[in-house]
């Protein structure tokens, strides 16, 4: 989708700060980090929201990539948070499914 920011990253038109990539998934640093480590994990295939995801295997790939990112970034020992926002009321801003990996400091709950 030419108007999707994340699809433009997958195609290489926009160059994100990539921290992990495989055949199905791309992970890159968020440009507006909410924690010392804030990485977005996306499927390379355009899926607007979690609600449209029809492939449980792809969700497993996203979570596995999040785990890999957390380990690479040194978060596995101290802890990290994964978040998926679905639609406007949850705070989704880019309508391409993405998982946030946050860590590097103590995270409050509820998030606010």
N, C-alpha and C positions, 0 to 999 in steps of 0.2 A: 504494500500500500504506500503510494508515493507521498501521502500527506501524514503518515505515521512517523513520529520522531524515532521510535525504536526500530522500525523497519528500515529507516534510513541508516541507522547504525549497523544493523545486520548486513545491509548491502555494501557497506563501506563508504557510502556517500558522506557520512559524518563519522569522525574517528573518536570513539570514546576511549577512556583509560581502562583498557581491558585487563582483568585480573584472572579470568578463566574462560576457556572456550572449548566446546566439543562440537560434534555434528549437529546436536539439537538445541544447544543452550549457549548463551552469551552472558557473561557477568562483567560488570564494569562499575567504576566508582561513580557515586551520585554527585552531580554538580552542585547540589545544595545539601551537603551532609548534615544530618541531625545527630551524629555521634562521631567520635574520632575515626571509626571505621563504619562506612555506610556504602554498601555495594548493592546494586540491583542485579537480579538474576532473571533473565527473560528467555522465553522460548524463541527460537529463530523463526518459527512459523507465527504469523499474525493471529492472535486470539485476543479479542477485545477485553474480556473480563474472565475472572475465575468461573463465573456462572456459565460461560460458553465453552469451557474446557470439557471435551468429551473423550479425553484420552488419559486414563489414570496413570498409564506408564510415563507420560510426559510430566505429570506432577511429581512422580517419583524421581525423574531426571532433574527437575528443578530443585527438589529437596536435597538430592545427592550433591548437586553443584553447590548449594548453599553450605552444606557440611564441608565440602572441599575448600571453599572460600574461607570459611571460619577457621579451619585448620591452617591454611596458608597465611592468614592474617594474624595468627597467634591468639585467637579468641576462644579456642576450644577449652582451654583450662579454666579461664575466668568466667566464661559464659557469653552468650550472644542471644539476640532476639531475631526471629524471622516474622515478617508481617506481609500479609497480602490484603490490600484494600480492594473492595469490590464496589465500584460505582461511586457516584457523587457523595452520598451521605457518609460513606466510609472514608472519603478523602482521596479517591483515585483521581489523579490528574491526567495521566497519559493512558489512553484506552488501548493498551497492549499489555496483556497479562504480565505482571512482574512481581517478584518477591524481594523484599528488602532484607538485607542482613546487616544488623546494627550491633555494635559493640565497642569495646575500648574504654568504657567507663560504666559505672553503675547506672542502670536504667530504671527509672521510676515506674511504678504501676499503681493506678492506671496511668496510661501514657499522657493523658491530659487532653 
